[in-house]
Amino acid sequence: MAASGPKSVDVRGQRLLADPTLNKGTAFTVEERDAFGLHGLLPTHIETIEQRADRVRSQLDDEPTPLGKHMLLRSVQDTDETLFLRVILDDIYDLLPIVYTPTVGEACQQFSRIYQHHRGLFLSYPDIDRIPEMLRSVPHAEVAVIVVTDGERILGLGDQGADGLGIPIGKLSLYSACGGIDPATTLPIVLDVGTNNEARRHDPDYLGWRHERIVGADYDRFIEAVVQGVIEVYPDVLFQFEDFAEHHAHLLLDRYRDRLCTFNDDIQGTATVALAATLSALRQSDRALTDQKIVIVGAGSAGSGIAEQIVQAMVADGLSDADARARFFMVDRPGVLVDDMDGLEPFQVPLAQHRAALDGWTVADPTDITLVDVVRNARPSVLIGVTGVPGLFTEEVVRAMAAGNDQPIIFPLSNPTSRAEATADDVIAWTDGRALVATGSPSQPVTHGGVTYTIAQSNNSYIFPGIGLGVRAAKATRVSDEMFMAAAHALAQHVDARSPGDSLLPALVDVRAVSRAIAIAVGRQAVAQGLAPAATDDELTAAVDRTMWVADYPPYVPAT
């Protein structure tokens, strides 16, 4: 890991204490207080970072609600980034759900009401002609990773407008906590293009542009201005799209992935961790990926991304592309997607089943094929939900999965918890403990039939921090599909799920080691594809370790 040698600092006094990427609070030593003019600005007693973290923990204990804990941690982050991340890393299992899903959803819903301190950038459509100027207003000497949203599809909560900035803030916190990206090089951005959420527009507390969402050519022109500005000001940055509506997500990824180093976490990150969990489940049940039939409910950006990633994995294991696609049944509001259906999105077309594949199905109403109809007729071994529709995986659906499989793989992945297709408790109970389960939000262990099941959280935090670390360390210029495939296999290889009840993904406490392994695999793939400078495995490993930021206070010396 990166060494914490002396750090040269060129600010002092109040300016030093006001910079959350430099502030140490009561941990400044006597020598540092002498050198930087801090005497009298701080209490006399000098503490370690662990003592400061203990104080934060005691304050968290006094907060009765998840949102209250989230707000407290955000205030710590706005004061002292290093302390914030140290607290997260020391208790990541309990605090990741507070910093990110599911609590971040409520934090976005309340963002304007609880707003206290500036963080990140609000790039608003009325300011389209000053994008580079606003990007240059960031006080960071370097920006390595940007996470951007337009707030239209925040988790399963819909359009939150400018209040969606909470998502990039939380995401970048995990880049630093889980992947070791220096927080001083991260930049959250919300593209404030209006909102169609009338409650937001008429809320007196709302801080965003009070206008309906811009669409069409105006929207495209604004996105282009933002991307051009980023290329101009931060040409080497990793630019992550987050929580864009499905009608924009694929189009933007396809439009810009060859112009800058970018990816969409909802499409690619979600798919990668879902593939890794699937591979782990198949290894536990001693089955081949190429033998599986898969139903994905929710054929938007996340569901189609998962399908395409698994298709690629099946092809890599020996199936033709056509044979792999024939094993998928995508279900959305109109029902099973079939090739003669009107209104399919371009990204859905390659995943639509041939109409002939449904010939001979036994259904009560051919004009209304239900999810349980699909399960009973297609006889899938894998059921994945990314709909945001709570309770969609009913007892009837889950029991139908269990009737056709000894160990059905069932992943209700929607979050927050209130939007999940099913709970882990119900899935385990309705399959008599035979299901292999991963959920999108955290789930407590489930005990059934004398066995305790540790429920994997199919959380993108296993993937995107390692992707970012690998891109950064290898100096990759683009993010390829093959780099995500390498990440999926690196994650799956980190799991030893052999017995009933074993988690399908690693423990969150191991996430930094996981991110390191993913970063090395991603860097290796980038080099192999010519997307990064040539480097040996040893050189890549050393680069990853040098790049991985440590949540500790280095000694400071005045800049000369």
Secondary structure as the mmCIF struct_conf table of DSSP 4:
data_model
#
loop_
_struct_conf.conf_type_id
_struct_conf.id
_struct_conf.beg_label_comp_id
_struct_conf.beg_label_asym_id
_struct_conf.beg_label_seq_id
_struct_conf.end_label_comp_id
_struct_conf.end_label_asym_id
_struct_conf.end_label_seq_id
STRN STRN1 LYS A 7 VAL A 9
HELX_RH_AL_P HELX_RH_AL_P1 GLY A 13 LEU A 17
TURN_TY1_P TURN_TY1_P1 ALA A 18 ALA A 18
TURN_TY1_P TURN_TY1_P2 PRO A 20 LEU A 22
HELX_RH_3T_P HELX_RH_3T_P1 GLY A 25 ALA A 27
HELX_RH_AL_P HELX_RH_AL_P2 VAL A 30 PHE A 36
TURN_TY1_P TURN_TY1_P3 GLY A 37 GLY A 37
TURN_TY1_P TURN_TY1_P4 HIS A 39 LEU A 41
BEND BEND1 LEU A 42 LEU A 42
BEND BEND2 THR A 44 THR A 44
HELX_RH_AL_P HELX_RH_AL_P3 ILE A 49 ASP A 62
BEND BEND3 THR A 65 THR A 65
HELX_RH_AL_P HELX_RH_AL_P4 PRO A 66 THR A 79
HELX_RH_AL_P HELX_RH_AL_P5 GLU A 81 ASP A 90
TURN_TY1_P TURN_TY1_P5 ASP A 91 ASP A 91
HELX_RH_AL_P HELX_RH_AL_P6 ILE A 92 VAL A 99
BEND BEND4 TYR A 100 TYR A 100
TURN_TY1_P TURN_TY1_P6 THR A 101 PRO A 102
HELX_RH_AL_P HELX_RH_AL_P7 THR A 103 GLN A 109
TURN_TY1_P TURN_TY1_P7 GLN A 110 GLN A 110
HELX_RH_AL_P HELX_RH_AL_P8 PHE A 111 ILE A 114
BEND BEND5 HIS A 117 HIS A 117
BEND BEND6 GLY A 120 GLY A 120
STRN STRN2 LEU A 121 SER A 124
HELX_RH_3T_P HELX_RH_3T_P2 TYR A 125 ARG A 130
HELX_RH_AL_P HELX_RH_AL_P9 ILE A 131 ARG A 136
TURN_TY1_P TURN_TY1_P8 SER A 137 SER A 137
BEND BEND7 ALA A 141 ALA A 141
STRN STRN3 VAL A 145 THR A 149
BEND BEND8 GLY A 151 ARG A 153
TURN_TY1_P TURN_TY1_P9 LEU A 155 GLY A 156
BEND BEND9 LEU A 157 LEU A 157
HELX_RH_3T_P HELX_RH_3T_P3 GLY A 161 LEU A 165
HELX_RH_AL_P HELX_RH_AL_P10 GLY A 166 GLY A 179
HELX_RH_3T_P HELX_RH_3T_P4 PRO A 183 THR A 185
STRN STRN4 THR A 186 ASP A 192
BEND BEND10 ASN A 196 ASN A 196
HELX_RH_AL_P HELX_RH_AL_P11 GLU A 198 ARG A 201
TURN_TY1_P TURN_TY1_P10 HIS A 202 HIS A 202
TURN_TY1_P TURN_TY1_P11 PRO A 204 ASP A 205
BEND BEND11 GLY A 208 GLY A 208
BEND BEND12 HIS A 211 HIS A 211
HELX_LH_PP_P HELX_LH_PP_P1 GLU A 212 ILE A 214
HELX_RH_AL_P HELX_RH_AL_P12 GLY A 216 VAL A 233
TURN_TY1_P TURN_TY1_P12 PRO A 235 ASP A 236
STRN STRN5 LEU A 238 PHE A 241
BEND BEND13 ASP A 243 ASP A 243
HELX_RH_AL_P HELX_RH_AL_P13 GLU A 246 TYR A 256
TURN_TY1_P TURN_TY1_P13 ARG A 257 ARG A 259
BEND BEND14 LEU A 260 CYS A 261
STRN STRN6 THR A 262 ASN A 264
HELX_RH_PI_P HELX_RH_PI_P1 ASP A 265 GLY A 269
HELX_RH_AL_P HELX_RH_AL_P14 THR A 270 GLN A 284
TURN_TY1_P TURN_TY1_P14 SER A 285 ASP A 286
HELX_RH_3T_P HELX_RH_3T_P5 LEU A 289 ASP A 291
STRN STRN7 ILE A 294 VAL A 297
BEND BEND15 GLY A 300 GLY A 300
HELX_RH_AL_P HELX_RH_AL_P15 SER A 301 ALA A 316
TURN_TY1_P TURN_TY1_P15 ASP A 317 GLY A 318
HELX_RH_AL_P HELX_RH_AL_P16 ASP A 321 ARG A 325
TURN_TY1_P TURN_TY1_P16 ALA A 326 ARG A 327
STRN STRN8 PHE A 328 ASP A 332
TURN_TY1_P TURN_TY1_P17 ARG A 333 PRO A 334
STRN STRN9 GLY A 335 VAL A 336
STRN STRN10 VAL A 338 VAL A 338
TURN_TY1_P TURN_TY1_P18 ASP A 339 ASP A 340
TURN_TY1_P TURN_TY1_P19 ASP A 342 GLY A 343
TURN_TY1_P TURN_TY1_P20 PRO A 346 GLN A 348
HELX_RH_3T_P HELX_RH_3T_P6 VAL A 349 LEU A 351
HELX_LH_PP_P HELX_LH_PP_P2 ALA A 352 ALA A 352
STRN STRN11 GLN A 353 GLN A 353
HELX_LH_PP_P HELX_LH_PP_P3 HIS A 354 HIS A 354
HELX_RH_3T_P HELX_RH_3T_P7 ARG A 355 LEU A 358
TURN_TY1_P TURN_TY1_P21 ASP A 359 GLY A 360
BEND BEND16 ALA A 364 ALA A 364
TURN_TY1_P TURN_TY1_P22 PRO A 366 THR A 367
BEND BEND17 ASP A 368 ASP A 368
HELX_RH_AL_P HELX_RH_AL_P17 LEU A 371 ALA A 378
BEND BEND18 SER A 381 SER A 381
STRN STRN12 VAL A 382 GLY A 385
BEND BEND19 THR A 387 THR A 387
TURN_TY1_P TURN_TY1_P23 PRO A 390 GLY A 391
BEND BEND20 PHE A 393 PHE A 393
HELX_RH_AL_P HELX_RH_AL_P18 GLU A 395 ALA A 403
TURN_TY1_P TURN_TY1_P24 GLY A 404 GLY A 404
BEND BEND21 ASP A 406 GLN A 407
STRN STRN13 ILE A 409 PRO A 412
BEND BEND22 ASN A 415 PRO A 416
HELX_RH_3T_P HELX_RH_3T_P8 THR A 417 ARG A 419
BEND BEND23 GLU A 421 ALA A 422
HELX_RH_AL_P HELX_RH_AL_P19 ALA A 424 TRP A 430
TURN_TY1_P TURN_TY1_P25 THR A 431 GLY A 433
STRN STRN14 LEU A 436 THR A 439
BEND BEND24 GLY A 440 SER A 441
STRN STRN15 VAL A 446 HIS A 448
TURN_TY1_P TURN_TY1_P26 GLY A 449 GLY A 450
STRN STRN16 VAL A 451 TYR A 453
HELX_LH_PP_P HELX_LH_PP_P4 THR A 454 ILE A 455
STRN STRN17 ALA A 456 GLN A 457
HELX_RH_3T_P HELX_RH_3T_P9 ASN A 460 TYR A 462
TURN_TY1_P TURN_TY1_P27 ILE A 463 ILE A 463
HELX_RH_AL_P HELX_RH_AL_P20 PHE A 464 ALA A 474
TURN_TY1_P TURN_TY1_P28 LYS A 475 LYS A 475
BEND BEND25 THR A 477 THR A 477
HELX_RH_AL_P HELX_RH_AL_P21 ASP A 481 ALA A 492
TURN_TY1_P TURN_TY1_P29 GLN A 493 HIS A 494
BEND BEND26 SER A 499 SER A 499
TURN_TY1_P TURN_TY1_P30 PRO A 500 GLY A 501
BEND BEND27 LEU A 504 LEU A 505
HELX_RH_3T_P HELX_RH_3T_P10 LEU A 508 ASP A 510
HELX_RH_AL_P HELX_RH_AL_P22 VAL A 511 ALA A 528
TURN_TY1_P TURN_TY1_P31 GLN A 529 GLY A 530
BEND BEND28 LEU A 531 ALA A 532
HELX_RH_AL_P HELX_RH_AL_P23 ASP A 537 THR A 547
BEND BEND29 ALA A 551 ASP A 552
STRN STRN18 TYR A 556 PRO A 558
#
